[in-house]
Amino acid sequence: MKLSDMYSHPIIRLYSLHSTLKYHKITASTTSITTGLLQQRHTCSCTVQISSKTLSKLGNSAFSRNFFTRSWLHEAADAGDPKKSNTSDAKPSSIGGVTATSANLVTGASEAEAVTNAAFSDAEADTKNTKPESPPVASDGDCSTIATKTTKEILQETASTLKARPRQPRIPVDPSVSSLERNFVTPGRAMTDFMLKMEHLESLKATKRRSPYINEPPITVYWRKDVEKKAVEVWGSKDNLLKEILRNQLERKFLEQSKTTLKRQLKSSRREELSERDAAMQPKGAAAGLWGPSGRVVLSAVLINGGNFVIKLIAWVWTGSHSMFAECIHSLADTVNQLILAYGIHKSVQEPNPSHPYGYTNMKYVSSLISGVGIFCVGTGLSVYHGILGILNPHEVESFYWAFISLAGSLMSEGATCLVAIASLRKGARENGMSMKQYVLSGQDPSVNVVLLEDCAALLSIVVTASCIGLAVTLGSPWPDAVGSLLVGGILGAVASFIIRTNVTALVGRSIPQEFLDKINYELEADVMVRGIHDVKGIDMGNSLIRYKAEIDFDGRELTRLYLDHQDLQNMFEHVRQMKNIDEFETFLLHHSENIIDSLGNEIDRIEVKLRKKYPQIRHCDLEIL
C-alpha cells in the first residue's frame, strides 16, 4: 500500500481521529462516540498490511509513532481474491506473527490500543523486502458504506457533541488602575505600618529582592497582601489594627520630641547610611570639618580678628576717631561672621539622615550668605552712619598715636590671615584644575572666600583709615577722618555684595563646569549597555561634591544577551518544546521578563559604581531609564 493510500483509507482516518481526540483529553464521551463508530465496522473484514518499508517511509518521528500506535493495523485481502473478500469465510491474517480476524475487532478503546502496540512493535521487525499489497476493498455493503465516509463527515457528526474547552481570555494590563496586589513590604515596614513582630512573619512566604543600596546583600521582602492578612489575623479586625497603628504613631511622635532619642536615632542613621565605601570615595578633605584646610583658615581668622577687635576698641576709646570706630566695628563684624562660618563648616560635614537625605553640604553656603548679610548690615551700616555723624557733628582732632599703633598691628595680623587664605585657595584651585581667579569667582570654597575677601577689605580699610587719620592730623581738620569712615563702609558694602551674590548662586543650584560634565557624560556613553543619554544635570552640592542625574536609553538587546549568557539555553529550548498551551508559554515569558528587569537594576548599580570610582566627587548618582 502506498503512503498516500494508507492515509486516505477510512479505517486509518477514523482511528487517527480517535487517537487525536483521546490525545488531547477532550472528554470521556469522545472515546465512547469514537468506539461506537468503530464497532460499526465489526462486520467488515477490511484490513491493511503495513510493512516495515512503509514504516521507514514515515520515519521515527513522534507523530508517526503516535499515529500508528493509536490506529488499528490489519492485513487487507487482495482485491482479486474472493476468499479474502468474503466476510463469512475470512481467515486470520498475520503481521509478523500477530493474528486478528474481523470478528475480533475492537470492543473497547483499551483493547484496541493493546493489540495495536503489539502489532507496531512486530511490524518494525519485518523485513525490508515485504511487498506492499493492494489497497483494501470492502466486500459487503456495510463495509462499502462506512468506507465511503470521509474524515470531514465524521468530524461533522462529532462536532455537535465535542466542544474543546476555550482558553480563558487574557486580562490586559491597565497602567491607570491603582493596585497593591503585587506589592512587596520590607520587614521594617511590616513591623511599623502593620504592627507585626518577627515571629509573625516567619510563617509568611519570604522573597529575596535586589538591595537598593550599593554593595549590600539582597533584602528580604514579603507580599503586602499576605502581611495585611496576617495583621488582621493577629489584631482580630481591621478596626483594631487601625487603632493600634494610631496609638503607635502617637507614641513615636512623643518619643521624637525627646532630645536623647533624636541623638540616638541620628547616630544609628549615620552608621547605617554611610558605608565604608562611600567614606573612601569622598574627596580628600571633604569630610574633615573644622580640622580640614577650610576649617583651619576660618579658626585662625577668628582668633586674629578677635584680637584686632580688642586692640581697635581700646584705640577708639582712647582717641575717639570716627575712622577708628569704623575699624573697630569692622573687626567685630569679621569675628562674628567667621564664627558663623565655623558653624557652617562643622554642620556641612554632618552625615545624611531621613530628614535630610542629601546631607548638609549647603550649610557652608548658608553660613557664608548670613556672613555677607551681617557684613553689609552691621559693618557697612554702622561705618556709614558714624561717618555721616562725624560730618554733621565734627569734633576737635586729638592725638592719634595709639590709633597708628593699633593699625600697624592689625596690618600685620590681617596680612598673615590673608596669606593663609591665599595658600588654601591655591591648593584647592590646583586640585580642581582651575586657576585661582576661577576658583574664587565660582565660589568653590565659600568659607575661605569670605575670609580672603574680609582680609583684603581689612587691609584696604587699614590703609584708608591710616591715610585719613594722617590727613586729619596734618590738616588739623576732622573732615578727613569722617570721610575715612564712609570709605571703609563702602569697602565693606562691596565685599558683602560679592559674598551674597556668589552664595545665592550656589544655593539656587549651580551646575558644575561644562568640561567636567562632558568627561562624566563620555564615560557613561561609552558603556556597552547605554545607547544614549539625555537630560543630563550636574549640580555642585558644595564640599567638592556633585549630584549627577541623567536619563539613559538602555540597549535592550545587549541587556537580554547578558541575561541569556547566564542561562542554559538548551534547557530553556526544551522547556518551550514541552509546552502544551499558551498559558504555559505566558508563564515562561513572565518569569524570564521579571529576571531581565532585575538584571537591569544590577546594571544600573554597576554603572553608578564605575562612575563614582572614576570621579569620587559624585556623591549622588541618579540614573533614570528613558
C-alpha positions, 0 to 999 in steps of 0.5 A, spaced: 500 500 500 502 506 498 503 512 503 498 516 500 493 510 500 494 508 507 492 515 509 486 516 505 483 509 507 477 510 512 479 505 517 486 509 518 482 516 518 477 514 523 482 511 528 487 517 527 481 521 529 480 517 535 487 517 537 487 525 536 481 526 540 483 521 546 490 525 545 488 531 547 483 529 553 477 532 550 472 528 554 470 521 556 464 521 551 469 522 545 472 515 546 465 512 547 462 516 540 469 514 537 468 506 539 461 506 537 463 508 530 468 503 530 464 497 532 460 499 526 465 496 522 465 489 526 462 486 520 467 488 515 473 484 514 477 490 511 484 490 513 491 493 511 498 490 511 503 495 513 510 493 512 516 495 515 518 499 508 512 503 509 514 504 516 521 507 514 517 511 509 514 515 515 520 515 519 521 515 527 518 521 528 513 522 534 507 523 530 508 517 526 509 513 532 503 516 535 499 515 529 500 508 528 500 506 535 493 509 536 490 506 529 488 499 528 493 495 523 490 489 519 492 485 513 487 487 507 485 481 502 487 482 495 482 485 491 482 479 486 481 474 491 474 472 493 476 468 499 479 474 502 473 478 500 468 474 503 466 476 510 463 469 512 469 465 510 475 470 512 481 467 515 486 470 520 491 474 517 498 475 520 503 481 521 509 478 523 506 473 527 500 477 530 493 474 528 486 478 528 480 476 524 474 481 523 470 478 528 475 480 533 475 487 532 475 492 537 470 492 543 473 497 547 478 503 546 483 499 551 483 493 547 484 496 541 490 500 543 493 493 546 493 489 540 495 495 536 502 496 540 503 489 539 502 489 532 507 496 531 512 493 535 512 486 530 511 490 524 518 494 525 521 487 525 519 485 518 523 485 513 525 490 508 523 486 502 515 485 504 511 487 498 506 492 499 499 489 497 493 492 494 489 497 497 483 494 501 476 493 498 470 492 502 466 486 500 459 487 503 455 493 503 456 495 510 463 495 509 462 499 502 458 504 506 462 506 512 468 506 507 465 511 503 465 516 509 470 521 509 474 524 515 470 531 514 463 527 515 465 524 521 468 530 524 461 533 522 457 528 526 462 529 532 462 536 532 455 537 535 457 533 541 465 535 542 466 542 544 474 543 546 474 547 552 476 555 550 482 558 553 480 563 558 481 570 555 487 574 557 486 580 562 490 586 559 494 590 563 491 597 565 497 602 567 491 607 570 488 602 575 491 603 582 493 596 585 497 593 591 496 586 589 503 585 587 506 589 592 512 587 596 513 590 604 520 590 607 520 587 614 521 594 617 515 596 614 511 590 616 513 591 623 511 599 623 505 600 618 502 593 620 504 592 627 507 585 626 513 582 630 518 577 627 515 571 629 509 573 625 512 573 619 516 567 619 510 563 617 509 568 611 512 566 604 519 570 604 522 573 597 529 575 596 529 582 592 535 586 589 538 591 595 537 598 593 543 600 596 550 599 593 554 593 595 549 590 600 546 583 600 539 582 597 533 584 602 528 580 604 521 582 602 514 579 603 507 580 599 503 586 602 497 582 601 499 576 605 502 581 611 495 585 611 492 578 612 496 576 617 495 583 621 488 582 621 489 575 623 493 577 629 489 584 631 482 580 630 479 586 625 481 591 621 478 596 626 483 594 631 489 594 627 487 601 625 487 603 632 493 600 634 497 603 628 494 610 631 496 609 638 503 607 635 504 613 631 502 617 637 507 614 641 513 615 636 511 622 635 512 623 643 518 619 643 521 624 637 520 630 641 525 627 646 532 630 645 536 623 647 532 619 642 533 624 636 541 623 638 540 616 638 536 615 632 541 620 628 547 616 630 544 609 628 542 613 621 549 615 620 552 608 621 547 605 617 547 610 611 554 611 610 558 605 608 565 604 608 565 605 601 562 611 600 567 614 606 573 612 601 570 615 595 569 622 598 574 627 596 580 628 600 578 633 605 571 633 604 569 630 610 574 633 615 570 639 618 573 644 622 580 640 622 580 640 614 584 646 610 577 650 610 576 649 617 583 651 619 583 658 615 576 660 618 579 658 626 585 662 625 581 668 622 577 668 628 582 668 633 586 674 629 580 678 628 578 677 635 584 680 637 584 686 632 577 687 635 580 688 642 586 692 640 581 697 635 576 698 641 581 700 646 584 705 640 577 708 639 576 709 646 582 712 647 582 717 641 575 717 639 576 717 631 570 716 627 575 712 622 577 708 628 570 706 630 569 704 623 575 699 624 573 697 630 566 695 628 569 692 622 573 687 626 567 685 630 563 684 624 569 679 621 569 675 628 562 674 628 561 672 621 567 667 621 564 664 627 558 663 623 562 660 618 565 655 623 558 653 624 557 652 617 563 648 616 562 643 622 554 642 620 556 641 612 560 635 614 554 632 618 552 625 615 545 624 611 539 622 615 531 621 613 530 628 614 535 630 610 537 625 605 542 629 601 546 631 607 548 638 609 553 640 604 549 647 603 550 649 610 557 652 608 553 656 603 548 658 608 553 660 613 557 664 608 550 668 605 548 670 613 556 672 613 555 677 607 548 679 610 551 681 617 557 684 613 553 689 609 548 690 615 552 691 621 559 693 618 557 697 612 551 700 616 554 702 622 561 705 618 556 709 614 552 712 619 558 714 624 561 717 618 555 721 616 555 723 624 562 725 624 560 730 618 554 733 621 557 733 628 565 734 627 569 734 633 576 737 635 582 732 632 586 729 638 592 725 638 592 719 634 598 715 636 595 709 639 590 709 633 597 708 628 599 703 633 593 699 633 593 699 625 600 697 624 598 691 628 592 689 625 596 690 618 600 685 620 595 680 623 590 681 617 596 680 612 598 673 615 590 671 615 590 673 608 596 669 606 593 663 609 587 664 605 591 665 599 595 658 600 588 654 601 585 657 595 591 655 591 591 648 593 584 647 592 584 651 585 590 646 583 586 640 585 580 642 581 584 644 575 582 651 575 586 657 576 585 661 582 581 667 579 576 661 577 576 658 583 574 664 587 569 667 582 565 660 582 565 660 589 568 653 590 570 654 597 565 659 600 568 659 607 575 661 605 572 666 600 569 670 605 575 670 609 580 672 603 575 677 601 574 680 609 582 680 609 583 684 603 577 689 605 581 689 612 587 691 609 584 696 604 580 699 610 587 699 614 590 703 609 584 708 608 583 709 615 591 710 616 591 715 610 585 719 613 587 719 620 594 722 617 590 727 613 586 729 619 592 730 623 596 734 618 590 738 616 588 739 623 581 738 620 576 732 622 573 732 615 578 727 613 577 722 618 569 722 617 570 721 610 575 715 612 569 712 615 564 712 609 570 709 605 571 703 609 563 702 609 563 702 602 569 697 602 565 693 606 558 694 602 562 691 596 565 685 599 558 683 602 555 684 595 560 679 592 559 674 598 551 674 597 551 674 590 556 668 589 552 664 595 545 665 592 548 662 586 550 656 589 544 655 593 539 656 587 543 650 584 549 651 580 551 646 575 558 644 575 563 646 569 561 644 562 568 640 561 567 636 567 560 634 565 562 632 558 568 627 561 562 624 566 557 624 560 563 620 555 564 615 560 557 613 561 556 613 553 561 609 552 558 603 556 556 597 552 549 597 555 547 605 554 545 607 547 544 614 549 543 619 554 539 625 555 537 630 560 543 630 563 544 635 570 550 636 574 549 640 580 555 642 585 552 640 592 558 644 595 564 640 599 567 638 592 561 634 591 556 633 585 549 630 584 549 627 577 542 625 574 541 623 567 536 619 563 539 613 559 536 609 553 538 602 555 540 597 549 535 592 550 538 587 546 545 587 549 541 587 556 537 580 554 544 577 551 547 578 558 541 575 561 541 569 556 549 568 557 547 566 564 542 561 562 542 554 559 539 555 553 538 548 551 534 547 557 530 553 556 529 550 548 526 544 551 522 547 556 518 551 550 518 544 546 514 541 552 509 546 552 502 544 551 498 551 551 499 558 551 498 559 558 504 555 559 508 559 554 505 566 558 508 563 564 515 562 561 515 569 558 513 572 565 518 569 569 524 570 564 521 578 563 521 579 571 529 576 571 531 581 565 528 587 569 532 585 575 538 584 571 537 591 569 537 594 576 544 590 577 546 594 571 544 600 573 548 599 580 554 597 576 554 603 572 553 608 578 559 604 581 564 605 575 562 612 575 563 614 582 570 610 582 572 614 576 570 621 579 569 620 587 566 627 587 559 624 585 556 623 591 549 622 588 548 618 582 541 618 579 540 614 573 533 614 570 531 609 564 528 613 558 
